[in-house]
């Protein structure tokens, strides 16, 4: 019986100790914890990797099987990104890298997607709705390309033109 009474007293004291913390103390502790988490993340997050895109050639498209309906991101007549219904492509570090279309992102012209995901990077191609027909089955419209690292930080961004067609 004594042990039951002693355990009840100990439990009561523990509950009293928890109730003694004021809401201000709890808020201050939560703020300190959040700041500590941010400091750990900052120390353990590497700096952004810069990426230098390389223009893609028709030979790259043939070799990689990247022919068909698509939107090419173009700056000064050079293609730097390609968006297709089933694959996206960028060329950097001397290689054409393939990207998977993000099915949850907005749909673009010719069944393309606004976002494509890869191993190291993802890219987003924002295509304007203002179109100009520039050839048989080819449309040109203002576009913006952004490449993001694994922490979703922008490591490359440029304005250009999306040339879309079959």
N, C-alpha and C positions, 0 to 999 in steps of 0.2 A: 504494500500500500504506500509505503514511503517512496518507493521508486516511481510510482505513478504520479504522486503529488510533486515530486522533484522534476519529473519530465514535463509536467504541465507548467510549472513555474519557469523552467528554462525556455519552453516554447513561448510563453507569454512575454518574457524578457526579449526574446529575439524579435517578436512582432512589434514590441514597443520601440526597439532600436530602428526598425525599418520605417516606422511611422514618424520618427523624429526628423527625417530628412525633409526639408522644405522644398516646395516646387522650384524655388530659385536655385537651390543646390543641385537638384536633378537636372535642370536646364543648363546650368553651368557645366556639369559633368558631361552631358550629351554634346555640348558645344566643344569641349576639350577633346572628347573622343573623336568627333568628326574632323577636327583640325589635325589630330594625330594621324588619322587615316589618310587625309590629304597629303600630309608630309611624307608618309611612307610611299604613297603612290608617286609623288613627285620625284623621290629619290630613285625609285625602281622603274620609272618610265624612261626609256631611252629617248634621245633627241630625235626629231623627225628626220627620216632618210629623204634626201632630195632625190628626185628622179628626173633624168634628162631624156625626154622622148626623142626618138629617132624617126625620121620620115620613113614610111613604108612604101615599097615599090610594088608594081604589078607582079614581079617575080615572087615577092613575099606572099602575095595573095594566092598565086597559083600553087606554090610550094606548100602552103598551109591549108589549102582547100577553102579559102575564104572568098568564094565567088558566088554571086547571086544577089538577091534583093537585100539592100543594106543602106545604112547612112554612114558616110565617111566624114569625119571631122577634118576640115581642110583649112590650112593657113598658107596663103601665098602659093596656091596650086600644089601644096605638099600634104599628103594624108598622114595624120598623126594618130588617129583612132578609127576603129571600124566597129559599128554596132550592127548585128544581124539578129534575126529572131532566136537563134539557138546558141550564139556565141558572140563575144566581143573580143577585140584584139588591140594591143598596144605594142610598140616596139621600144625596148630600152635594154641597156647592157648588151647590145648586139643581137638580141633574140626577140622574135615575135612571141609574146605571151598571150595565152588564151584566158578569157574571163567568162564566167557563167552569168547569164542574164538573171537578174533578181526579179522573180515572178511577182513579187509584191510591189514593185515600183511601177510608176506610171508607164503606160504604153505610148510609144512614139510612132513615127511614120514607118510603114512597111513591117509592122509587127516587131519593131525594135523595143527595147526597154530603156528607161531613163537611167538605170543603174546596173552595173556589171561587177561581179565579185571575183577576185583572184586570190592567189596564195599570199602575196605580200601587199598588194594594193587592191583598191577598187576604183572604178571610175564612174563618173556621172556625166551624161551628155544631155544638156538642156537645150532643146530645139524650139525655136520660136514658131509660132503658128503662122507667121507671115511667110508665104511661099511665093517663089518666082520660078516659073517653068524655064529651064535652061537647055532642054533637049528632049528627044523622044524618051518618055518615061523617066525623066530626070528632073528633080526639083531642087532648088537651092534656097536655103533659109538661114538667117543668123542663128548661131549656136554658141554655147559656152561649154568647155570641157574642164572638169576638175578631177584630179587624181588624189585619192586619200590613202593614208597609210593604215596600218592595222589598228591604230587608236583613233581613227576617223578624223585625223588632222589633214588639212589640205597641204599637199606637197608639190602640186603643180596646178596652175590654173591659166586658162587662155581663152580669148574670144576669137571666133573664126566663123566658118560657114559649115553647115551640114549639107552635103550633097547626097540626096536620097534618090534611089531608083532601083530598077531591076536589072 
